[in-house]
Amino acid sequence: MNFTPLAIPEVILMEPRVFGDARGFFLESWNRRSFAEHGLDLDFVQDNHSRSRRGVLRGLHYQIQQPQGKLVRVVSGEVFDVAVDLRRSSPTFGQWVGATLSAENHRLLWVPPGFAHGFYVVSEVADFLYKATDFYAAAHERTIIWNDPDIAIRWPLQGEPLLAPKDAAGSPLVEAACYP
Ligand SMILES: Cc1cn([C@H]2C[C@H](O)[C@@H](COP(=O)(O)OP(=O)(O)O[C@H]3O[C@H](C)C(=O)[C@H](O)[C@H]3O)O2)c(=O)[nH]c1=O
């Protein structure tokens, strides 16, 4: 597994070793020991799976209490995945990083607590799997609007995104509750 910090170095892109053979392939998507050897001593409490069709944008979500770290990957299709730094004390507060995750590239992204997370589907369908370090807490969930000009995420849009009502009603960063 290769671990590559992105421009915001707490967000880490992983490329697992893929063992291909005549049957198909095998890869380890999480290994406590190898992750800990790279400074990621993680403990997950939830495993999630969402399926979305082309043009869906889910996010930018975070939990103001019980902030979740997320290890995300795509097992069918392709998405553009984004993390936004919401830690007011961070030198990269309000900045974003993104990566293309797909069934083809097998990549994973580690989005630590303290970040908002979202993704945009660029394939016909995408199956998105992710582990979380804390439990879902609807009462604490907040949404930042996907097209906030102060964040200026360069989404690879193919037309207007398909949003859940709560995402269409997301807050601008200037009005959002953030982390210390
Ligand atoms: C997230 C979650 C949702 N749910 C239920 C609540 C709703 O009835 C239904 C759909 O939830 P929601 O529309 O919030 O799903 P997403 O828009 O995919 O939300 C996720 O999308 C972005 C990209 C994230 O990073 C978060 O993990 C998460 O907020 O699943 C649960 O039961 N458990 C959960 O952990």
Ligand as a Chemical Component Dictionary entry (heavy atoms), coordinates in Angstrom:
data_LIG
# 
_chem_comp.id                   LIG 
_chem_comp.type                 NON-POLYMER 
_chem_comp.pdbx_formal_charge   0 
_chem_comp.three_letter_code    LIG 
# 
loop_
_chem_comp_atom.comp_id 
_chem_comp_atom.atom_id 
_chem_comp_atom.alt_atom_id 
_chem_comp_atom.type_symbol 
_chem_comp_atom.charge 
_chem_comp_atom.model_Cartn_x 
_chem_comp_atom.model_Cartn_y 
_chem_comp_atom.model_Cartn_z 
_chem_comp_atom.pdbx_ordinal 
LIG C1  C1  C 0 -24.580 8.726  6.676 1  
LIG C2  C2  C 0 -25.622 7.804  7.230 2  
LIG C3  C3  C 0 -26.935 7.876  6.814 3  
LIG N1  N1  N 0 -27.864 7.025  7.344 4  
LIG C4  C4  C 0 -29.241 7.127  6.846 5  
LIG C5  C5  C 0 -29.877 8.495  7.061 6  
LIG C6  C6  C 0 -30.759 8.685  5.854 7  
LIG O1  O1  O 0 -32.057 8.196  6.116 8  
LIG C7  C7  C 0 -30.130 7.818  4.764 9  
LIG C8  C8  C 0 -29.376 8.627  3.731 10 
LIG O2  O2  O 0 -28.493 9.471  4.454 11 
LIG P1  P1  P 0 -27.792 10.663 3.738 12 
LIG O3  O3  O 0 -28.710 11.271 2.714 13 
LIG O4  O4  O 0 -27.215 11.553 4.803 14 
LIG O5  O5  O 0 -26.588 9.926  2.973 15 
LIG P2  P2  P 0 -25.363 10.656 2.271 16 
LIG O6  O6  O 0 -25.815 11.900 1.572 17 
LIG O7  O7  O 0 -24.687 9.614  1.482 18 
LIG O8  O8  O 0 -24.437 11.094 3.474 19 
LIG C9  C9  C 0 -23.072 10.744 3.518 20 
LIG O9  O9  O 0 -22.465 11.416 2.468 21 
LIG C10 C10 C 0 -21.253 12.101 2.671 22 
LIG C11 C11 C 0 -20.446 12.036 1.413 23 
LIG C12 C12 C 0 -20.470 11.716 3.849 24 
LIG O10 O10 O 0 -19.252 11.875 3.900 25 
LIG C13 C13 C 0 -21.152 11.189 5.016 26 
LIG O11 O11 O 0 -20.587 9.937  5.352 27 
LIG C14 C14 C 0 -22.594 11.056 4.904 28 
LIG O12 O12 O 0 -23.133 12.297 5.325 29 
LIG O13 O13 O 0 -29.215 6.943  5.435 30 
LIG C15 C15 C 0 -27.549 6.079  8.286 31 
LIG O14 O14 O 0 -28.405 5.317  8.747 32 
LIG N2  N2  N 0 -26.251 6.010  8.727 33 
LIG C16 C16 C 0 -25.269 6.829  8.227 34 
LIG O15 O15 O 0 -24.100 6.703  8.650 35 
# 
loop_
_chem_comp_bond.comp_id 
_chem_comp_bond.atom_id_1 
_chem_comp_bond.atom_id_2 
_chem_comp_bond.value_order 
_chem_comp_bond.pdbx_ordinal 
LIG C1  C2  SING 1  
LIG C2  C3  DOUB 2  
LIG C2  C16 SING 3  
LIG C3  N1  SING 4  
LIG N1  C4  SING 5  
LIG N1  C15 SING 6  
LIG C4  C5  SING 7  
LIG C4  O13 SING 8  
LIG C5  C6  SING 9  
LIG C6  O1  SING 10 
LIG C6  C7  SING 11 
LIG C7  C8  SING 12 
LIG C7  O13 SING 13 
LIG C8  O2  SING 14 
LIG O2  P1  SING 15 
LIG P1  O3  DOUB 16 
LIG P1  O4  SING 17 
LIG P1  O5  SING 18 
LIG O5  P2  SING 19 
LIG P2  O6  DOUB 20 
LIG P2  O7  SING 21 
LIG P2  O8  SING 22 
LIG O8  C9  SING 23 
LIG C9  O9  SING 24 
LIG C9  C14 SING 25 
LIG O9  C10 SING 26 
LIG C10 C11 SING 27 
LIG C10 C12 SING 28 
LIG C12 O10 DOUB 29 
LIG C12 C13 SING 30 
LIG C13 O11 SING 31 
LIG C13 C14 SING 32 
LIG C14 O12 SING 33 
LIG C15 O14 DOUB 34 
LIG C15 N2  SING 35 
LIG N2  C16 SING 36 
LIG C16 O15 DOUB 37 
# 
